[in-house]
Amino acid sequence: MTALCNSLKGRKMNKTLRLTFPQWQGADPAIMQPLVPELSQQDAAQGYFIGSQLLEWLAPASKAAKATVPVSLDYTGEQVATQQGIYAYPAVTAQLQAALDIIKQHQPDRIVTLGGECSVSVAPFSYLADKYQGDVAVVWIDAHPDLTLPNEGYVGYHAMALSALAGKGDEQIIGKLPAFIEPKNAAIVGFRSYPADVERVEKFGVTKISSASVNAKSDDVLAFLQATGKRKVLIHLDLDALDPADLRTAVAADPDGIKVAAVSRLIGDIAQAYDLVGLTIAEPMPREVIKLRNLLHSLPLLGE
């Protein structure tokens, strides 16, 4: 028994942090509202805030440490000003720093992030890349590449998340990040987007794997991971990667996506073969929940 106790004393216990990060400012409201026409522009823009809270409520009980990044709901003030080619630049930069500070305080070995739009992965993935000294590969499950840069026309920072992790983009944001991930160690899975996006993916040198491949089996993703030689894996799941005919819970509804059973199998296969240290669920847009909330807010007595 003494030998067992001494052994346990020397063994490092893995610490997991469940980070709720309801950031909505990374999406451009002018683009969001036409995609969610049943909601007002503000409700559409801030839908990710409610979506993040809903994910936290729906997620299974966990013994992990929990933390929430404080996110501003200011919709008209200085916090949402477009600066440096990025919408809500003051809020995005402040909340990125807040997320990094929270993570640094907890010093976790693994991070589950419940977003929020896609840029919520930037802080935890950069921290984990630094913690494991670059021994990480990224599986970015997304219908879109998220490899745009500031001042390219689209001002939503969620479309710049993976490029930021590669060390490309706004200098102030990049300067906050503790580490970067080489594009050759990232794969976009479920990618089905515009020709210009295909060119961007190829220019960055990121691997792309189709929805059809993943729906059939996990082999192409596992082969990519093996080729990187990395032992730790970070998975980003944008819910728009899912086939809307199977589950519609995102803004975009690009057809021929990944089936729910396939994405569950894929993530399970990765976790079995590698050390899964980062998992993000991003971009939930709970339309019906928002409409129900608005109904409740319109009724008498409830607000008294």
C-alpha positions as CSV (number, residue, x, y, z in Angstrom):
1,M,0.0,0.0,0.0
2,T,2.9,2.4,0.8
3,A,4.4,1.7,-2.6
4,L,1.1,2.4,-4.3
5,C,0.7,5.7,-2.4
6,N,4.2,6.8,-3.3
7,S,3.5,5.9,-7.0
8,L,0.3,8.0,-7.0
9,K,2.1,10.9,-5.4
10,G,4.5,11.0,-8.4
11,R,1.8,10.7,-11.0
12,K,0.5,13.8,-12.6
13,M,-3.3,14.0,-12.8
14,N,-4.7,15.4,-15.9
15,K,-6.7,18.6,-15.4
16,T,-9.5,19.4,-17.7
17,L,-11.1,22.9,-18.0
18,R,-14.6,23.3,-19.4
19,L,-14.6,26.8,-20.8
20,T,-17.9,28.4,-21.7
21,F,-17.1,31.2,-24.2
22,P,-20.3,32.8,-25.5
23,Q,-18.5,35.2,-27.9
24,W,-20.8,36.4,-30.7
25,Q,-18.8,39.4,-31.9
26,G,-16.7,37.4,-34.4
27,A,-19.6,37.3,-36.9
28,D,-20.6,40.2,-39.0
29,P,-24.3,41.1,-38.2
30,A,-24.9,42.5,-41.7
31,I,-24.1,39.0,-43.1
32,M,-25.8,37.1,-40.3
33,Q,-29.3,38.5,-40.4
34,P,-30.1,37.6,-44.0
35,L,-29.1,34.0,-43.2
36,V,-31.5,34.0,-40.2
37,P,-34.3,36.1,-41.5
38,E,-36.8,35.0,-38.9
39,L,-34.8,36.9,-36.3
40,S,-33.9,40.6,-35.8
41,Q,-30.4,41.6,-36.7
42,Q,-29.4,41.8,-33.0
43,D,-31.0,38.5,-32.1
44,A,-29.2,36.9,-35.1
45,A,-25.9,38.5,-34.2
46,Q,-26.1,37.5,-30.5
47,G,-27.6,34.0,-31.1
48,Y,-24.2,32.5,-30.5
49,F,-24.3,33.9,-26.9
50,I,-27.5,32.0,-26.2
51,G,-26.1,29.0,-28.1
52,S,-23.1,28.8,-25.9
53,Q,-25.2,28.8,-22.8
54,L,-27.5,26.1,-24.3
55,L,-24.5,23.9,-25.0
56,E,-23.4,24.2,-21.4
57,W,-26.8,23.2,-20.2
58,L,-27.1,20.3,-22.6
59,A,-23.5,18.9,-22.0
60,P,-23.1,16.0,-19.7
61,A,-22.2,16.5,-16.1
62,S,-18.5,16.7,-15.6
63,K,-16.0,16.9,-12.7
64,A,-13.8,19.3,-14.8
65,A,-13.1,22.8,-13.5
66,K,-15.5,25.2,-15.1
67,A,-15.1,28.8,-16.2
68,T,-17.0,31.3,-18.3
69,V,-15.3,34.1,-20.3
70,P,-17.2,37.4,-19.7
71,V,-18.6,38.6,-22.9
72,S,-20.1,42.0,-23.6
73,L,-23.7,42.3,-24.9
74,D,-23.1,45.9,-26.0
75,Y,-24.5,46.1,-29.5
76,T,-24.3,49.7,-30.5
77,G,-21.3,51.2,-28.6
78,E,-17.6,51.4,-29.0
79,Q,-17.1,47.8,-28.3
80,V,-18.6,46.8,-31.6
81,A,-16.7,49.3,-33.8
82,T,-15.0,47.9,-36.9
83,Q,-11.3,48.6,-36.5
84,Q,-8.2,47.1,-38.2
85,G,-10.6,45.4,-40.7
86,I,-12.3,43.4,-37.9
87,Y,-15.9,43.9,-36.6
88,A,-16.1,44.6,-32.8
89,Y,-12.4,44.8,-32.6
90,P,-12.3,46.2,-29.0
91,A,-14.6,43.4,-27.8
92,V,-12.8,40.7,-29.7
93,T,-9.3,41.7,-28.4
94,A,-10.5,42.2,-24.8
95,Q,-12.3,38.9,-24.7
96,L,-9.4,37.1,-26.2
97,Q,-7.2,38.4,-23.4
98,A,-9.8,37.5,-20.8
99,A,-9.9,33.9,-22.1
100,L,-6.1,33.6,-22.1
101,D,-6.0,35.0,-18.5
102,I,-8.6,32.5,-17.3
103,I,-6.8,29.6,-19.0
104,K,-3.5,30.7,-17.6
105,Q,-5.0,30.9,-14.1
106,H,-6.3,27.3,-14.3
107,Q,-3.3,25.8,-16.1
108,P,-5.3,22.9,-17.6
109,D,-4.0,19.9,-19.4
110,R,-7.1,19.6,-21.6
111,I,-9.7,22.2,-22.6
112,V,-13.3,21.8,-23.7
113,T,-14.6,25.0,-25.1
114,L,-18.3,25.7,-25.6
115,G,-18.9,28.6,-28.0
116,G,-19.7,30.9,-29.3
117,E,-18.5,31.6,-32.9
118,C,-15.4,29.9,-34.3
119,S,-12.8,32.3,-32.9
120,V,-13.4,30.9,-29.4
121,S,-10.8,28.2,-30.4
122,V,-8.0,30.7,-30.8
123,A,-7.1,31.1,-27.1
124,P,-7.4,27.5,-25.9
125,F,-5.7,26.0,-29.0
126,S,-2.8,28.5,-28.8
127,Y,-2.4,27.8,-25.1
128,L,-2.3,24.0,-25.7
129,A,0.2,24.4,-28.6
130,D,2.4,26.2,-26.2
131,K,1.9,23.8,-23.3
132,Y,2.8,20.8,-25.5
133,Q,5.7,22.6,-27.3
134,G,4.1,22.2,-30.7
135,D,3.4,18.5,-30.4
136,V,-0.2,19.1,-31.5
137,A,-2.2,18.6,-34.7
138,V,-5.5,20.3,-35.5
139,V,-8.6,18.7,-37.0
140,W,-10.8,21.7,-38.0
141,I,-14.3,20.2,-38.7
142,D,-15.9,23.0,-40.6
143,A,-17.8,23.7,-43.9
144,H,-15.6,26.8,-44.3
145,P,-11.8,27.2,-43.9
146,D,-11.6,30.2,-41.5
147,L,-8.4,31.3,-43.2
148,T,-9.3,34.9,-44.2
149,L,-7.3,37.9,-43.1
150,P,-8.2,41.4,-42.0
151,N,-9.0,44.0,-44.7
152,E,-10.0,41.4,-47.2
153,G,-13.6,42.4,-47.4
154,Y,-15.3,40.3,-44.7
155,V,-14.9,41.8,-41.3
156,G,-16.1,38.8,-39.2
157,Y,-13.2,37.5,-37.0
158,H,-14.7,34.0,-36.8
159,A,-13.5,33.6,-40.4
160,M,-10.0,34.4,-39.4
161,A,-9.6,31.9,-36.5
162,L,-7.5,29.3,-38.2
163,S,-5.3,31.9,-39.9
164,A,-4.7,33.5,-36.4
165,L,-3.6,30.1,-35.0
166,A,-1.2,29.9,-37.9
167,G,0.3,33.2,-36.8
168,K,-1.3,35.3,-39.6
169,G,-3.5,38.3,-39.2
170,D,-3.8,41.4,-36.9
171,E,-0.6,42.1,-35.1
172,Q,-2.2,43.0,-31.8
173,I,-4.1,39.8,-31.7
174,I,-1.2,37.6,-32.9
175,G,1.0,39.3,-30.3
176,K,-1.3,38.0,-27.5
177,L,-1.0,34.4,-28.5
178,P,1.6,32.2,-26.7
179,A,2.1,29.8,-29.7
180,F,1.1,29.0,-33.2
181,I,0.4,25.9,-35.2
182,E,2.0,25.2,-38.6
183,P,-0.6,24.9,-41.4
184,K,0.9,21.5,-42.4
185,N,-0.3,20.2,-39.1
186,A,-3.9,21.3,-39.6
187,A,-6.7,19.6,-41.6
188,I,-10.1,21.1,-42.6
189,V,-12.6,18.3,-42.5
190,G,-16.0,18.6,-44.1
191,F,-14.9,21.5,-46.2
192,R,-17.4,22.5,-48.9
193,S,-17.1,26.1,-49.9
194,Y,-16.3,28.5,-52.7
195,P,-13.5,28.2,-55.3
196,A,-11.6,31.2,-53.7
197,D,-11.6,29.3,-50.4
198,V,-10.1,26.2,-52.1
199,E,-7.3,28.4,-53.4
200,R,-6.8,29.9,-49.9
201,V,-6.6,26.4,-48.3
202,E,-4.0,25.3,-50.9
203,K,-2.0,28.5,-50.5
204,F,-1.8,28.0,-46.7
205,G,-0.9,24.4,-47.1
206,V,-3.7,23.0,-45.0
207,T,-5.0,19.5,-45.7
208,K,-8.6,19.3,-46.8
209,I,-10.8,16.2,-46.3
210,S,-14.3,15.9,-47.7
211,S,-17.5,15.1,-45.9
212,A,-18.0,12.1,-48.1
213,S,-14.7,10.7,-46.9
214,V,-15.6,11.1,-43.3
215,N,-19.1,9.8,-43.8
216,A,-17.6,6.6,-45.2
217,K,-14.9,6.1,-42.6
218,S,-12.3,7.9,-40.4
219,D,-9.2,6.6,-42.3
220,D,-8.3,9.8,-44.2
221,V,-8.3,11.8,-41.0
222,L,-6.3,9.2,-39.1
223,A,-3.8,9.0,-42.0
224,F,-3.3,12.8,-41.9
225,L,-2.7,12.7,-38.1
226,Q,-0.2,9.8,-38.5
227,A,1.7,11.8,-41.2
228,T,2.1,14.8,-38.9
229,G,3.9,12.7,-36.3
230,K,2.1,14.6,-33.5
231,R,0.8,12.9,-30.4
232,K,-1.8,15.5,-29.2
233,V,-4.9,16.5,-31.1
234,L,-7.1,19.6,-31.0
235,I,-10.5,19.2,-32.5
236,H,-12.7,22.2,-33.6
237,L,-16.3,21.3,-34.5
238,D,-18.2,24.0,-36.2
239,L,-21.8,22.8,-36.2
240,D,-22.2,24.0,-39.8
241,A,-20.1,21.0,-40.9
242,L,-23.0,18.8,-40.1
243,D,-25.4,17.8,-42.9
244,P,-28.5,20.1,-42.4
245,A,-30.7,17.2,-43.5
246,D,-29.4,15.3,-40.4
247,L,-29.2,18.1,-37.9
248,R,-29.8,21.9,-38.5
249,T,-28.4,23.8,-35.6
250,A,-26.1,26.3,-37.3
251,V,-26.5,29.5,-39.4
252,A,-25.2,28.0,-42.7
253,A,-27.0,25.1,-44.4
254,D,-24.6,23.9,-47.0
255,P,-25.8,20.6,-48.2
256,D,-24.0,17.2,-48.2
257,G,-22.3,17.7,-44.9
258,I,-21.1,15.2,-42.3
259,K,-23.7,13.0,-40.7
260,V,-24.1,13.2,-36.9
261,A,-23.2,9.5,-36.5
262,A,-20.1,10.0,-38.6
263,V,-18.8,13.0,-36.7
264,S,-19.3,11.2,-33.4
265,R,-17.5,8.1,-34.8
266,L,-14.6,10.3,-36.1
267,I,-14.0,12.1,-32.9
268,G,-14.2,8.8,-31.0
269,D,-11.7,7.2,-33.3
270,I,-9.3,10.1,-32.9
271,A,-9.6,10.0,-29.1
272,Q,-8.9,6.3,-29.1
273,A,-5.8,6.6,-31.2
274,Y,-4.4,9.9,-29.9
275,D,-4.3,12.1,-26.9
276,L,-7.3,14.4,-27.4
277,V,-6.4,17.6,-25.4
278,G,-8.6,20.2,-27.0
279,L,-12.2,20.0,-28.1
280,T,-14.3,23.0,-29.2
281,I,-18.0,23.0,-30.1
282,A,-18.8,26.2,-32.1
283,E,-21.5,28.2,-33.8
284,P,-24.7,26.9,-32.4
285,M,-27.6,29.1,-33.6
286,P,-30.7,28.0,-31.6
287,R,-33.4,29.8,-33.7
288,E,-36.4,28.2,-32.0
289,V,-35.0,28.8,-28.5
290,I,-34.4,32.5,-29.3
291,K,-38.0,32.8,-30.6
292,L,-39.3,31.1,-27.5
293,R,-37.2,33.5,-25.3
294,N,-38.7,36.4,-27.2
295,L,-42.2,35.1,-26.5
296,L,-41.5,34.7,-22.8
297,H,-40.1,38.2,-22.7
298,S,-43.3,39.6,-24.2
299,L,-45.6,38.1,-21.7
300,P,-46.9,39.8,-18.5
301,L,-46.0,38.7,-15.0
302,L,-42.8,36.8,-16.0
303,G,-40.6,39.9,-15.7
304,E,-42.0,41.0,-12.3
